[in-house]
Amino acid sequence: LIQTEIDQKGHPGLVSFERLDWSLFPLKLTIHGLHLRDREGQTCLQAKRVTVTPNTDESHREKRDISVVAPKVVIEDFALNLRWNQHGKLELSEAFRTRSFDWKKTKRAPLKLRIDTPVIVLKNGDLALNWPTFALSFTDLNTRGTLSLIQKDLAIEIDSLTAQNSTFEIMHPSPALQKRLGPLAAKST
């Protein structure tokens, strides 16, 4: 078992995985047993297999400018948990925030980041979308779409989504809402 422990202060490791397979012809990276956690040790993404087909012609790294283009990413047998804060911002960076690294503390120009995935496929998994006041969850989910991240702007486009079950949950329903909706106020499917 190969495990990456990024933080040495007793916090859970950011990323762990069982095995990496790298193929040059065709160019492809497969990560087996991927587990990504946030600062509290909660799972953000767990997947049996993630296969990335990168495009090295369009991807580059120049000083503080990183561009990753992967025409196809397939995530299989997964559990994905996404959380939004009270301001409506997706907390993707929470897993990386305030981690300690043994790097020289110097002032640098801001990092420019671009991730472009024209085809992202999610197969046989569970998806949880959590906001401070409500949540959506899907089980046995299969979907296909695109993902683009440029600096702080995230765009996700979903062509189709199928799930065996879905749940809508109101986290803290007000007394008036509880009375109006009766038994559905706490949980609805």
N, C-alpha and C positions, 0 to 999 in steps of 0.2 A: 504494500500500500504506500503510495506516494502521497504525502500531505504537505501542503504549504501552510506554514504558520507565520503570518506577516507581523502580528503584534506580539511582543514578548512580555507584556504586562499582565498575562493571565486572561486576556480577552479571547474569545473564540477566534479561530483563524478565519480570515476572510474567504479563502477559497481552498477547497480540498477536492481531490479527484483520485480515482483508483489507477487509471492508466491513460496515457496519450498514445495515439497512433498517428503517424505523420506519413503521408504518401506524396511522392513527388510527381508521379505520372498516373492518374491525373492529380494535380495539386489539391490536397485535402487534409484537414486536421479533424480527428475524431477524439473527443474527450469522453471517457467512460466514467460513470459514477461521480458526476460533478455535483458539488454542494457549495452554494454561496450563502453566507450568513451576514446578518447586520451586526451592529455593535452589541446588541443584547443577546446575540447568539440565536436569534430567530431565523428560520430559513427564508431566504428570498427566492432562491431557485435551487431545486434539486432535480436532477435528470439522470436517467439511466445512460443516455447517450446524446451527445451534441456533435453534429457534423457540420463543419464550416468549410465552404469552398471559397477561398480568398481569390481576389484579383490583384496580383502583384503589380500589374501595369498601372492601375489607378491608385493603389495604396502607397503611402509614403510617410516618412518621418524626417522632418528637417527642423533641427533645433527644437523649438516649442510648438511646432505645427505637426499634428498627427492626423492622418487620414487613413481610415480602414474601410475598404470596400470589399464586401463579401456578397457576390451575386446570389448565393443560396446558403441558408442556415436551416438545418432541420434539428428540432429538439424533440426527443422521444421519451415517453414514459416519465412525465415531469410533474412537479408541483411548483407553481409560480405564484408568489404572493406580492402584490403591489400595494403600496400605501400612499395615500395623499394626505397632506397636512391641512390644517384649518384654513389656509390661504388658497387651497386648490392646486398646490404644486405637488407633482409626483416626487416622492422621496427616494429617487434612484441613488442619490449621492449619500444617503444615510450610512450605507455600509462602508463607505470610504472616509467619512468625516472623522476628524480628530484621531486618526490612527497615528501611532508614533513610528517613525522610520529613523534609521541611523544615517540619514543623509545630512550633508552640510546645510545649515540654515542660512541661505543666501537669498537676497531678493532677486526674483526672476521675472521676466515678462510673463504675462498670463499664457497659459497653455491653450492652444487652439485645437479643438478636437472635432472631428467629423467621422461619424460611423454611418455607412449607407448599406442597407441590405434590401435589395429589390424584391427578393423572395425569402420569406421566413415561414417555415412550416412547423406547427406544433401538433404532435401526434400523441394521442392516448394519455391525457394528463388532467390535472386539476388546476384551476385558475381562481385566485381570490383577489378581488378588487376592493380595497378597504379605504373608506373616507371616514372622517371623524364622526359623522352622524349616521351613515348607512354603509352597507356592504353588499356586494354582488359576488356570488360564487358559482362556479360551473364545475361539474365532475364529468369524467370521461369525455374530455373536450378534444376536438380536432378542428384546426383552423389553418388558414393560409392568408398571408398578407404581406405588407412591406413595413420596414422600420427605417427611420432616418433620425439621426441625432446630430445636430450642428450646434456646437457650443451648448447653450441651455435650452434650445428648442427641440422638442421631441415630437415627431409625427409618426403615428401608427395608422395604417390603413388596412382594414380587414375586408377581404373579398367575401369570405363565408366563414361561418362558425356553427358547428354542431356540437351539442352536448347531451349527455344522457339525462342529466338533472341540472336545474339552476335554482338558486335561492336568492331572494332579496330580503335583507334584514335591516331594520331600523334600530340603531344602537341604543339611543336614549329617547324613546317616544314621549312626547309631552302628555300630560293627563288628558287634555282635550283630544289629542289624536288617538289615544288609547280608547277613549269613550266612543269616538266616531267610527273607528274601524273595528272595534271589538277584538276578537281573537286574532285578527290579522295584523294588529298594530305592532306586535313584537316580532312576528316572522311571517313571511309569505313566500310561497313557491310558485 
